[in-house]
């Protein structure tokens, strides 16, 4: 298999912004998107068969969550081989087919890369265990002697994101660091072999035609010298609030500068996207300086509630922080790690209004599979079907991420709703029959048709897409109103209608607009102003 078609996709010029500056990127969680072989688990051939749906939806790129060879201790984020496909998802030929057909449809493919840690079944780690203390392979991870007279205490007080200590002791007495599950040992990024290996992995997927990488735990690769104690417990509560000795260390930036050199070797505007939990938007912007990565997820926006004042502050902060580094701001409402925004906000009306607000903002937007269907979180999964590793731990994440990972409904009135012929790895609710792609297609009031219309307008309207600012307009309390050229967006985040003179002709509305001078409760309206 050789590189194909990515080079033929448009490359930005001096007059055309890079595609990533305004792209709508759709996240596919492979095990929950489409099952081609009836084993109840989504796969690459299922994804390939549904690419025309994504083309019709109107997105620009598809981000694929991990599909690498993995024991699946953390849904594929424990990688045993970065150049192989897990058999549950298919083969390398299937991955090549997905990339090839996506490019034929004009879609780009972003591959999920997991550089902070690997699987404990990775050959390097297995060899490190076999060879013992002081051997070269152990230097590629964080092996340390324990504390206490007999070394029975962890080397420091760091806690795992999934709960419990971030250290596990092996048979020879040494401990190894894992900021996530014990099955996910952290790489030592100070070691040149680790750096060389990942530059090689980048080239492997770029040669196959990948258009870029979503970089998992991009903030975690470098640890503070000496691995100092943090000095407190409940450390997860500090994530995203302050610089920690194991996250957002300045040394990560040299790594991404070297990766940018690799990306720039390839035609077709290949990109890097940082999943970076940082204490501030300004810290996030550091990952996006001109010689580093291209985008970063805007977790500050994702964590903002349905409140006009809070939303405006986050929007301003986000745009202001990206402007000095010349990077696009990104906007996201849901992903595979958080409660779906329909459930977070409480109603479908709020979710629809939030979607139109997000798609009206300048920059790039991310859509998580199923949000275009208005899917809620599944909050009543039986304990026996859950697979989130943190569900079985204490003092870590809440362990309820399975609820946003339930396979999406495509057609029919009974589960698995066209997902496949052999059931689904997580049970789907009975009420999802009315939320399937088939049920919503052609219904002008459906959430799916709202997304299709919004993406069509966004693509066609010259004022939408790329940009670095908005012009705020006067608006009553609880209402947002802003202008971008001859486009105006108004958003009512209150539970009561608000009188607001129409700023132009209606382009699209998330709810019923009986009177153009009255903005309905929990509603967003796009105007040609």
Buried (B, 14 or more C-beta within 10 A) or exposed (E): EEBBBBEEBEEEEEEEEBBBBBBBBBBBBBBBBBBBBEBBBBBBBBBBBBBEBBBEBBBBBBBBBBBBBBBBBBBBBBBBBBEBBBEBBBBEEBBBBBBBBBBEEEBBBBBBBBBBBBBBBBEBBBBBBEEBEEEEBBBBBBBBEBBEEEBEBBBBBBBBBBBBBBBBBBEEEBBBBBBBBBBBBBBBBBBEBBBEBBBEBBBEBBBBBBBBBBBBBBBBBBBBEEBEEBEEEEBBEBBBEEBBBBBBBEEBBEBBEBBBEBBEEBEBBBBBBBBBBBBBBBBBBBBBBEEBBBBBBBBBBBEBEBEBEEBBEBBBBBBBBBEEBEBBBBBBBBBBBBBBBBBBBEBBBBBBBBBBBBBBBBBBBBBBBBBBBBBBBBEEBEEEEBBBBBBBBEBBBEBBBBBBBBBBBBEBEEBBBBBBEEBBBBBBBEEBBEBBBBBBBEEEEBBBBBBBBBBEBBBEBEBBBBBBBBEEBEBEEBBBBBBBEEBBBBBBBBEEBBEBEBBBEEBBBBBEBEEBEBBBBBBBBBBBB
